[in-house]
Amino acid sequence: MLFVVVNNQWAISVPRSAQTGTKTLAQKGIAAGIPAIQVDGNDILAVRWAADAALKRARAGKGATLIEAVTYRLSDHTTADDASRYRDDAEVEAAWKREPMIRTRNFLIKQGHWSDEQEEAHKAECSKQVEQAVANYLDTPVQPTSAMFDYMYAELPEDLAAQRDQAIEEHGA
């Protein structure tokens, strides 16, 4: 088993440090007798290396591993959250400089493995795929009301059968 803990530095609206007395979340694995490692969660290559090593270990029958990927939550916790109430703008701005996709893009460009032209072509291909997926979805026939009941159980429980009948009565088949 592989446990990946994404430590985004926040426990909803309080710093992670207010949620636990441990200095790291990787220590939680060690306390449970599970080998654990802490990696820079903004470094895609470091996370991949740690995951590959942990999976190799697990597949060899050597047990579980916990990976703590330390990153930063750049946005609000939910749509009902206003993180600006409890986070300093400078802290968030500094975290954007370590954002994983930007960091990886810059690394690949520096290594000569990526270019603006490749990125534009990739974005165009992704847009085309998304547009096709949306078109496929919009072309999907509307399912009958009964479908949400018909494929849930081999044998529909009585209480849900009654709900199914009521839904069909109110909304049609």
C-alpha positions in Angstrom: 0.0 0.0 0.0 1.2 3.5 -0.8 -0.1 6.4 1.2 0.4 9.9 -0.3 -0.3 12.7 2.1 -0.6 16.1 0.3 0.5 18.6 2.9 -0.7 21.9 1.5 0.2 23.7 4.8 -3.4 24.3 5.8 -6.1 22.4 7.7 -9.1 24.2 6.2 -8.6 27.7 7.7 -5.8 27.2 10.2 -2.1 26.4 9.7 -1.3 22.7 9.7 0.8 23.4 12.8 -2.4 24.1 14.7 -3.8 20.7 13.9 -0.9 18.5 15.0 2.0 18.6 17.3 4.3 16.8 14.9 6.9 18.7 12.9 6.0 16.7 9.8 3.1 14.5 8.6 5.6 11.9 7.6 6.2 11.3 11.3 2.7 9.9 11.4 3.7 7.0 9.2 6.8 6.4 11.3 4.7 6.4 14.5 2.5 3.7 12.8 5.5 1.6 12.0 5.3 2.5 8.3 8.4 3.8 6.5 7.8 7.4 5.5 9.5 10.1 3.4 8.9 13.8 3.0 9.4 15.2 -0.5 8.9 18.6 -2.2 5.4 18.2 -3.5 6.0 21.0 -6.0 8.8 18.9 -7.6 7.1 16.5 -9.9 10.3 14.5 -10.4 10.9 14.1 -6.7 7.3 12.9 -6.1 7.6 10.5 -9.1 10.9 9.1 -7.7 9.5 8.6 -4.2 6.3 7.0 -5.6 8.3 4.7 -7.9 10.5 3.6 -5.0 7.5 3.0 -2.7 5.7 1.0 -5.3 8.7 -1.1 -6.0 9.0 -1.8 -2.3 5.3 -2.7 -2.0 5.4 -4.9 -5.1 8.4 -6.7 -3.6 6.2 -7.6 -0.6 8.0 -5.2 1.8 4.9 -3.4 3.0 3.4 0.1 2.9 5.2 3.4 2.6 3.9 6.9 3.4 5.0 9.9 1.2 4.4 13.4 2.5 4.3 15.7 -0.4 4.8 19.2 1.0 3.2 21.8 -1.2 1.0 24.9 -0.7 -2.7 25.5 -1.2 -2.8 28.4 -3.7 -6.6 28.9 -3.7 -9.4 29.0 -1.2 -10.3 25.7 0.6 -13.8 25.8 -0.8 -16.0 28.2 -2.7 -17.3 29.3 0.7 -13.8 30.0 2.0 -12.0 33.4 1.8 -8.4 32.5 2.4 -7.3 36.1 2.4 -8.8 36.4 5.9 -6.1 34.1 7.3 -3.2 34.1 4.8 -0.8 36.9 4.0 -0.7 37.9 0.3 3.1 37.8 0.2 3.1 34.2 1.4 0.7 33.2 -1.4 2.6 35.2 -4.0 5.9 33.5 -2.9 4.2 30.1 -3.2 3.1 30.8 -6.8 6.8 30.9 -7.7 7.1 27.3 -6.7 3.8 26.1 -8.4 4.5 22.6 -9.9 3.4 23.1 -13.5 5.2 26.4 -13.9 8.3 25.0 -12.2 8.2 21.9 -14.4 7.6 24.0 -17.6 10.6 26.2 -16.7 12.8 23.1 -16.0 11.8 21.5 -19.3 12.5 24.7 -21.3 15.9 25.1 -19.6 16.8 21.4 -20.5 15.7 22.0 -24.1 12.8 19.5 -23.9 9.9 22.0 -24.3 9.2 25.2 -26.2 6.5 27.9 -26.6 5.6 26.3 -30.0 5.2 22.9 -28.4 3.1 24.4 -25.6 0.8 26.2 -28.1 0.3 23.0 -30.1 -0.4 21.0 -26.9 -2.9 23.6 -25.7 -4.7 23.5 -29.1 -4.8 19.7 -29.0 -6.2 19.7 -25.5 -8.8 22.3 -26.4 -9.9 20.1 -29.3 -10.2 17.1 -27.1 -12.2 19.0 -24.4 -14.5 20.4 -27.1 -15.0 16.9 -28.5 -15.7 15.5 -25.0 -18.3 18.3 -24.4 -19.9 17.6 -27.7 -20.1 13.9 -26.9 -21.7 14.6 -23.6 -24.2 17.0 -25.1 -25.1 14.4 -27.7 -25.8 11.8 -25.0 -29.5 11.0 -24.8 -31.2 12.1 -21.6 -31.6 9.1 -19.3 -34.9 8.2 -17.9 -35.5 9.0 -14.2 -35.6 5.3 -13.5 -32.0 4.8 -14.6 -30.6 6.2 -11.3 -32.3 3.3 -9.5 -32.1 0.5 -12.1 -28.3 0.1 -12.2 -27.5 0.5 -8.5 -28.4 -2.9 -7.0 -28.9 -6.4 -8.4 -32.2 -6.4 -6.4 -33.6 -3.0 -5.5 -34.5 -2.7 -1.8 -38.2 -2.1 -1.1 -37.7 1.5 0.2 -35.8 2.4 -2.9 -38.3 0.7 -5.1 -41.0 2.9 -3.6 -38.8 6.0 -4.3 -38.3 4.8 -7.8 -42.0 4.5 -8.4 -42.6 8.0 -6.9 -39.8 9.5 -9.0 -41.3 8.0 -12.2 -44.8 9.2 -11.2 -43.5 12.8 -10.7 -40.9 13.0 -13.5 -41.8 10.3 -16.0 -40.0 7.1 -16.8 
